[in-house]
Amino acid sequence: MVEKLLDQIMRQEGLREALSALRAAIKEEEACQRVRELVGDGKSLEGLLDSEDAKVRKNAAALLGDLGIEETAWALFEAYQREGTLFVRPVLLQALKKTNAYPYLPELKEQYDLLCSREVKEEEKKHIREEIRVLEQILRKEGKTVRHTFTGWDQKHSILLTTNPKYADVTASQLPACRMKVNTLGVRAVVDSLKDVVGIRTFRDLFFSIGLGVKITMQDGPEAFGEAVAKSKLLPFLTQCHKGPYPFYFRLDLKGNIPLDERSRYTKRAAAVIEEQSGRKLINAPDDYEFELRLMFDKQKNIHLFLKMATVAMDRFDYRKGSVAASIHPSAAAMLLMLAKPYLRKNAQILDPCCGVGTMLVERHRLLPAREIYGIDIFGEAVEKAKENIKAAGMHVNFINKDYLDFKHGYLFDEIIANMPVRRKQMKEEQDTFYRAFFDKSQELIAPDGIMLLYSNENGFIKKQLRLHPGFRLYKEYLISEKEQFYFYIIGTVSGSK
């Protein structure tokens, strides 16, 4: 097929359609490799960059970029310099970026400065913005952009720690703050030092609160929001707590029940306004950003701006080198174990029958050191990743790749901790059978004064097995996610009831 399309292109027949069809075909790696073999250094295609048809020039440039033939970089650069049609210019730059733009950085930087400084007609803005955006990508990639270093560790900050709203007080109790308030998003606080914050394990994300100065809603439009951001204290805040020159690179993230296409249009337009109104001291770089600007809404639908900074280094969960789809987030695991802390014992012997990549075991050990730890999982890939994570955490765990129901051991365990498997294709009867077997096996392996910590969205099966196993007693039950009906159960043996 690609041979016929190339032949059609060489005969200059139906160029637009042939070029588009060839681009679609080479999305398959085998076809792409075949075309590279046929066109060699790409000289046979370079003449299309001089076509009288602007769309042919555009498609030809895109094809050369898709093929990534480095020898065509000079032809693409020359074509860019002479191209007068605005919608073709960004495509030529994209192709140049994919081949080799490095030799032309001085000229590209000069063009970038020129575009940023000149007045642009309203009807030209869309294409000029796209050209500027691709130029910025090239200059960042090839020009080795200087990144910023966060220096605001001992400055006063207004922050938001996102966490499970039902148990935000768990995080709040660990937070040294001069002012603090728990809300539906998590914990808002004013802190004197971030050094005391970044080690807390029960929050998911750290955001800085940025006042917009005016009330803005979605109905006000992306232009009004972008102008408000550019005029806000965002830029002074970034310069105050960072070392390094302009610009700062950001991405815009809009949270809320908004259709994806509407959200995309809004963020793209707002980001362009932020760039222009800030004098390009703030640059939208969703593929290579340092900061995330997160838009959130209150009950009155007013937009609130929060800043998440990749420059604020946090090593809380650096041990997590690998994960699988079913892995629990480390902050969620840490939260569960904080809830269970009154029931935990130092130097306990611990077993995780569904250990996954080991997250629950690491967070349990970090909270209170254990003596001996076993992790079991039937999924071999998870066990291999768990071994890597445990090594990074500086711990020792005895991992066994087998079915928990077949596990035997010479002594009993003080704690059995499990993030229980989620029912997928299993029938209700199968899951019922599994939970019965799980409780039977756990009853064999748990010490007389031991506890089980189970995280599950099968409340009915848990309660049924507690009725069928009188040797266990439910100490505590926490509803973790109302939407997905996940619960956390703290279960003890009857002889060890408190």
C-alpha positions as a printed Julia matrix, in Angstrom:
498×3 Matrix{Float64}:
   0.0     0.0     0.0
   2.71    2.51    0.94
   4.54    1.78   -2.29
   1.46    2.75   -4.32
   0.96    5.93   -2.32
   4.61    6.91   -2.76
   4.37    6.25   -6.48
   1.27    8.46   -6.66
   3.12   11.22   -4.82
   6.12   11.0    -7.14
   3.77   11.3   -10.13
   2.24   14.43   -8.52
  -1.26   12.94   -8.65
  -3.83   13.76   -5.95
  -1.08   15.02   -3.69
  -3.23   16.2    -0.8
  -5.08   12.9    -0.47
  -1.99   10.74   -1.08
   0.07   12.58    1.52
  -2.72   12.32    4.11
  -3.2     8.61    3.38
   0.54    7.95    3.64
   0.71    9.74    7.0
  -2.13    7.57    8.27
  -0.44    4.41    6.98
   2.94    5.05    8.63
   1.38    5.14   12.09
   2.14    1.42   11.91
   5.83    1.01   12.71
   6.41   -1.61   10.02
   4.94    0.66    7.32
   6.93    3.63    8.62
  10.16    1.66    8.43
   9.34    0.58    4.88
   8.75    4.19    3.76
  12.03    5.27    5.37
  13.81    2.59    3.33
  12.11    3.73    0.12
  12.72    7.48    0.49
  16.23    7.22    1.93
  17.53   10.69    2.77
  14.16   12.24    1.89
  15.44   14.38   -1.0
  12.71   13.05   -3.27
  10.06   14.57   -0.98
  11.7    17.94   -0.29
  10.45   19.43   -3.56
   6.89   19.23   -2.22
   7.78   22.0     0.25
   7.79   24.37   -2.78
   4.34   23.36   -4.02
   1.94   26.14   -4.98
  -0.73   24.41   -2.87
  -0.35   25.44    0.79
  -2.04   22.27    2.03
   0.39   20.14    0.05
   3.27   22.04    1.65
   1.7    21.5     5.06
   1.09   17.76    4.54
   4.57   17.25    3.08
   6.18   18.94    6.07
   4.1    16.84    8.46
   5.11   13.66    6.6
   8.82   14.53    6.82
   8.38   15.16   10.53
   6.61   11.82   11.02
   9.45   10.04    9.23
  12.03   11.89   11.33
  14.66   11.97    8.58
  17.41   14.2     9.96
  18.84   14.99    6.51
  15.67   16.95    5.66
  16.15   19.46    8.52
  17.87   22.05    6.31
  15.11   21.9     3.69
  12.46   22.29    6.41
  14.27   25.27    7.93
  14.62   26.99    4.54
  10.95   26.32    3.81
  10.01   27.83    7.18
  12.02   30.97    6.44
  10.24   31.6     3.14
   6.75   30.35    4.12
   4.13   33.09    4.04
   1.0    31.09    4.89
   0.4    31.24    8.62
  -1.2    27.82    9.12
   1.76   26.08    7.42
   4.51   27.67    9.54
   3.82   25.81   12.82
   3.73   22.48   10.95
   7.14   23.18    9.42
   8.46   23.92   12.89
   6.97   20.72   14.31
   8.71   18.76   11.56
  11.98   20.58   12.23
  11.65   19.74   15.92
  11.33   16.05   15.05
  14.39   16.08   12.78
  17.13   18.42   14.0
  16.46   22.03   14.98
  19.67   22.48   16.96
  21.79   24.14   14.2
  19.14   26.83   13.7
  18.57   27.91   17.31
  19.92   31.49   16.89
  17.59   32.2    13.97
  14.65   30.53   15.72
  15.29   32.52   18.89
  15.36   35.72   16.84
  12.04   34.8    15.21
  10.56   33.96   18.61
  11.55   37.35   20.06
  10.14   39.1    17.0
   6.77   37.34   17.24
   6.51   38.0    20.98
   7.19   41.71   20.58
   4.97   42.63   17.66
   1.28   43.53   17.56
  -0.82   40.77   16.0
  -4.09   41.18   14.15
  -7.05   39.42   15.76
  -7.56   37.13   12.76
  -3.9    36.05   12.88
  -3.69   35.32   16.61
  -4.6    31.63   16.45
  -1.79   30.69   14.06
   0.8    33.06   15.55
   0.15   31.62   19.01
   0.68   28.13   17.65
   3.93   29.18   15.95
   5.17   30.76   19.18
   4.2    27.63   21.11
   6.25   25.34   18.84
   9.2    27.74   18.88
   9.12   27.64   22.69
   9.12   23.84   22.62
  12.17   23.81   20.35
  14.04   26.39   22.4
  13.31   24.49   25.63
  14.29   21.14   24.16
  17.42   22.2    22.31
  18.43   25.23   24.34
  18.73   23.4    27.68
  16.37   25.63   29.64
  17.5    26.59   33.16
  15.12   25.13   35.74
  14.11   26.9    38.92
  15.19   25.96   42.44
  12.7    26.32   45.26
  14.09   28.51   48.09
  10.94   29.25   50.1
  11.23   26.52   52.71
  11.2    28.89   55.68
   8.7    31.4    54.31
   5.08   31.67   55.47
   2.7    29.97   53.02
  -1.03   29.48   52.62
  -1.44   25.85   51.57
  -3.99   23.15   50.83
  -3.26   19.49   51.57
  -5.65   17.24   49.65
  -6.69   14.11   51.51
  -9.72   11.96   52.22
 -12.26   14.58   53.39
 -13.86   12.17   55.86
 -10.59   11.84   57.76
  -8.88   15.15   57.04
  -8.48   15.6    60.81
  -5.88   12.8    60.73
  -3.68   14.99   58.53
  -4.61   18.17   60.42
  -3.46   16.62   63.71
   0.07   16.22   62.29
   0.28   19.73   60.85
   2.09   22.53   62.72
   0.12   25.58   61.58
  -0.71   29.03   62.9
  -4.13   28.88   61.16
  -5.94   25.8    59.91
  -9.34   24.77   58.54
 -10.68   21.42   57.37
 -12.96   21.52   54.32
 -14.27   19.25   51.56
 -10.95   19.44   49.68
  -8.73   18.58   52.62
  -6.82   20.81   55.01
  -6.21   24.51   54.38
  -3.54   26.06   56.57
  -1.03   28.84   57.0
   2.39   27.44   57.89
   5.68   29.06   58.84
   7.86   26.34   57.34
   7.3    23.71   54.67
  10.0    21.52   56.15
   7.52   20.35   58.78
   4.87   19.62   56.15
   6.51   17.62   53.37
   7.19   14.61   55.59
   3.52   14.06   56.49
   2.43   10.88   54.71
  -1.37   11.09   54.83
  -1.95   13.87   52.29
  -1.91   13.28   48.56
  -1.0    16.66   47.04
   0.38   19.94   48.35
  -1.07   23.09   46.79
  -0.37   26.75   47.39
  -3.36   29.06   47.51
  -3.16   31.98   45.05
  -5.7    34.78   45.48
  -7.1    36.06   42.18
  -8.13   39.4    43.67
 -11.5    39.31   41.9
 -14.41   36.88   41.72
 -14.28   34.81   38.54
 -16.73   32.15   37.35
 -16.71   29.93   34.26
 -19.36   32.18   32.75
 -16.91   35.1    32.8
 -14.92   33.26   30.13
 -11.27   32.15   29.76
 -10.08   35.65   28.8
 -11.26   37.12   32.12
  -9.72   34.26   34.06
  -6.41   34.5    32.18
  -6.19   38.24   32.82
  -6.96   37.71   36.52
  -4.17   35.12   36.81
  -1.65   37.38   35.06
  -2.55   40.28   37.38
  -2.65   38.13   40.54
   0.16   37.57   43.03
   1.19   34.38   41.22
   4.25   35.79   39.45
   5.56   37.73   42.49
   5.03   34.6    44.59
   7.03   32.42   42.18
   9.92   34.88   42.03
   9.93   35.31   45.81
  10.4    31.61   46.55
  12.52   30.48   43.59
  16.02   30.97   42.29
  16.29   31.29   38.52
  15.33   33.59   35.63
  12.07   34.01   33.72
  10.08   32.37   32.26
   8.21   29.96   34.54
   6.65   26.96   32.77
   3.14   25.84   33.72
   0.21   23.69   32.75
  -3.44   24.48   33.42
  -5.75   21.87   34.94
  -9.47   22.44   35.32
 -11.35   20.21   37.76
 -15.1    19.9    37.76
 -18.01   18.25   36.01
 -17.25   19.83   32.64
 -17.2    18.08   29.22
 -13.67   17.29   28.06
 -13.88   19.33   24.83
 -15.19   22.38   26.69
 -12.49   22.01   29.32
  -9.8    21.76   26.63
 -11.02   24.89   24.83
 -11.2    26.85   28.07
  -7.71   25.92   29.34
  -6.07   26.46   25.95
  -7.57   29.92   25.55
  -6.92   30.91   29.18
  -3.29   29.74   28.95
  -2.72   31.86   25.84
  -4.07   34.94   27.65
  -1.87   34.23   30.71
   1.19   34.06   28.44
   0.38   37.33   26.67
  -0.73   39.27   29.75
   2.34   38.2    31.75
   4.7    39.3    28.99
   5.53   35.61   28.47
   7.06   35.37   31.93
   4.57   32.56   32.39
   4.69   29.99   29.57
   2.19   27.23   28.94
   4.2    24.01   28.6
   1.89   21.03   29.28
   4.53   18.61   28.02
   7.37   19.99   30.14
   6.05   22.07   33.03
   7.38   23.05   36.45
   4.07   24.19   37.93
   0.47   23.11   37.68
  -2.24   25.74   37.97
  -5.3    23.93   39.33
  -8.73   25.53   39.01
 -11.27   24.46   41.64
 -14.84   25.6    42.3
 -16.74   26.53   45.47
 -20.48   26.03   46.03
 -21.22   29.36   44.31
 -19.23   28.18   41.23
 -16.49   30.77   41.82
 -13.07   29.71   40.54
 -10.25   29.37   43.06
  -6.65   29.04   41.93
  -4.16   26.66   43.51
  -0.56   26.04   42.56
   1.16   22.65   42.63
   4.93   22.94   42.28
   7.2    20.18   41.04
  10.08   22.31   42.34
   9.07   21.47   45.93
  10.91   18.2    46.35
   9.16   15.53   48.42
  10.72   12.11   48.89
   7.92   10.57   50.98
   7.11    7.88   48.45
  10.34    7.63   46.48
  10.46    3.93   47.29
   7.54    3.3    44.92
   9.51    2.38   41.8
   6.82    0.13   40.36
   3.06   -0.29   40.57
   0.19   -2.22   38.97
  -3.37   -1.16   38.15
  -4.75   -2.37   41.48
  -2.07   -0.64   43.6
  -3.27    1.58   46.42
  -1.84    5.1    46.52
   0.81    5.39   49.28
  -0.95    8.34   50.93
  -4.18    6.31   51.11
  -2.3     3.37   52.64
  -0.67    5.7    55.15
  -4.09    7.11   56.08
  -5.54    3.65   56.73
  -2.66    2.69   58.94
  -2.87    5.94   60.9
  -6.5     5.08   61.63
  -5.34    1.68   62.87
  -2.37    2.98   64.87
  -3.96    2.52   68.34
  -4.22   -1.21   67.59
  -0.69   -1.71   66.22
   2.26   -3.06   68.17
   5.95   -2.39   67.79
   8.04   -5.35   66.6
   4.95   -7.23   65.41
   5.07  -10.17   63.02
   3.09   -9.09   59.96
   1.54  -10.88   57.0
   0.01   -9.3    53.89
  -1.83  -12.04   51.94
  -2.56   -9.74   48.93
   0.6    -7.66   49.06
   0.59   -6.3    45.5
   3.65   -4.06   45.12
   4.19   -3.85   48.9
   2.77   -0.39   49.6
   0.76   -1.38   52.69
   3.79   -3.13   54.15
   6.09   -0.15   53.66
   3.62    2.29   55.19
   2.98   -0.07   58.12
   6.69   -0.38   58.84
   7.28    3.39   58.48
   4.55    4.06   61.05
   5.79    1.52   63.58
   8.78   -0.78   62.98
   7.97   -4.46   62.57
  10.03   -7.51   63.45
   9.21   -9.99   60.7
   7.19   -9.27   57.53
   5.74  -11.64   54.94
   4.11  -10.61   51.66
   2.14  -13.04   49.49
   0.57  -12.48   46.08
  -0.58  -14.78   43.31
   0.35  -12.15   40.67
   4.03  -12.63   39.81
   4.54   -9.2    38.23
   3.3    -7.5    41.4
   5.69   -9.54   43.55
   8.66   -8.61   41.37
   7.77   -4.92   41.62
   7.23   -5.31   45.36
  10.77   -6.64   45.73
  12.1    -3.57   43.89
  10.04   -1.21   46.07
  11.04   -2.89   49.31
  14.71   -2.7    48.35
  14.32    1.03   47.64
  12.61    1.43   51.03
  15.58   -0.17   52.79
  13.46   -2.95   54.3
  13.48   -6.71   54.4
  10.32   -8.61   53.49
   9.87  -12.31   52.8
   7.95  -12.4    49.52
   6.14  -15.52   48.27
   4.52  -15.76   44.84
   1.63  -18.14   45.49
  -2.05  -18.37   46.42
  -2.62  -17.3    50.03
  -5.0   -20.21   50.51
  -2.08  -22.61   49.91
   0.27  -20.81   52.32
   1.52  -22.6    55.43
   3.78  -21.23   58.15
   5.53  -22.43   61.3
   4.36  -19.63   63.6
   1.39  -17.27   63.93
   1.2   -13.61   62.92
   0.33  -10.62   65.1
  -1.17   -8.69   62.19
  -2.75   -9.65   58.89
  -3.04   -6.62   56.61
  -4.77   -6.79   53.24
  -6.0    -4.54   50.46
  -8.59   -7.08   49.34
  -8.98   -7.94   45.64
 -11.74   -6.03   43.84
 -14.42   -8.11   42.16
 -14.22   -7.79   38.4
 -15.42  -10.69   36.28
 -16.01  -12.95   39.26
 -19.55  -13.98   40.03
 -21.0   -13.06   43.39
 -20.85  -16.72   44.44
 -17.15  -16.91   43.58
 -16.38  -13.84   45.68
 -18.43  -15.24   48.55
 -16.41  -18.46   48.39
 -13.14  -16.52   48.32
 -14.0   -14.47   51.41
 -15.0   -17.59   53.35
 -11.72  -19.31   52.41
  -9.78  -16.12   53.26
 -11.25  -15.94   56.75
 -10.72  -19.68   57.27
  -7.04  -19.4    56.32
  -6.53  -16.22   58.36
  -8.04  -17.9    61.41
  -5.34  -20.59   61.09
  -2.49  -18.07   60.86
  -3.38  -15.26   63.28
  -2.07  -15.15   66.86
  -4.58  -15.36   69.77
  -4.27  -11.62   70.43
  -3.76  -10.64   66.79
  -5.63   -8.2    64.55
  -6.7    -8.08   60.91
  -6.75   -4.84   58.91
  -8.87   -5.27   55.8
  -9.57   -2.68   53.08
 -12.49   -3.83   50.95
 -15.55   -2.75   48.98
 -17.38   -5.98   49.81
 -19.09   -4.92   53.03
 -21.7    -7.68   52.84
 -19.14  -10.47   52.5
 -17.02   -9.1    55.37
 -20.02   -8.88   57.71
 -21.19  -12.36   56.68
 -17.8   -13.91   57.47
 -17.65  -12.14   60.82
 -20.97  -13.84   61.68
 -19.66  -17.21   60.46
 -16.33  -16.87   62.31
 -17.08  -16.16   65.98
 -13.34  -16.21   66.7
 -13.14  -12.73   65.16
 -14.63   -9.52   66.49
 -15.06   -6.2    64.65
 -13.31   -3.43   66.6
 -13.69   -0.54   64.16
 -15.25    0.12   60.77
 -14.44    3.2    58.66
 -16.28    4.21   55.49
 -13.41    5.44   53.31
 -15.19    6.08   49.98
 -18.95    6.54   49.94
 -19.1     6.53   46.14
 -17.23    3.24   45.69
 -18.28    1.81   49.07
 -14.76    1.06   50.29
 -14.49    0.31   53.99
 -11.57   -0.23   56.33
 -12.08   -2.85   59.01
 -10.08   -3.4    62.18
 -10.82   -6.92   63.36
  -9.45   -8.67   66.43
  -9.55  -12.19   67.8
 -12.03  -12.76   70.59
  -9.34  -13.69   73.09
  -7.61  -10.42   72.31
 -10.66   -8.17   72.57
 -10.03   -4.78   74.1
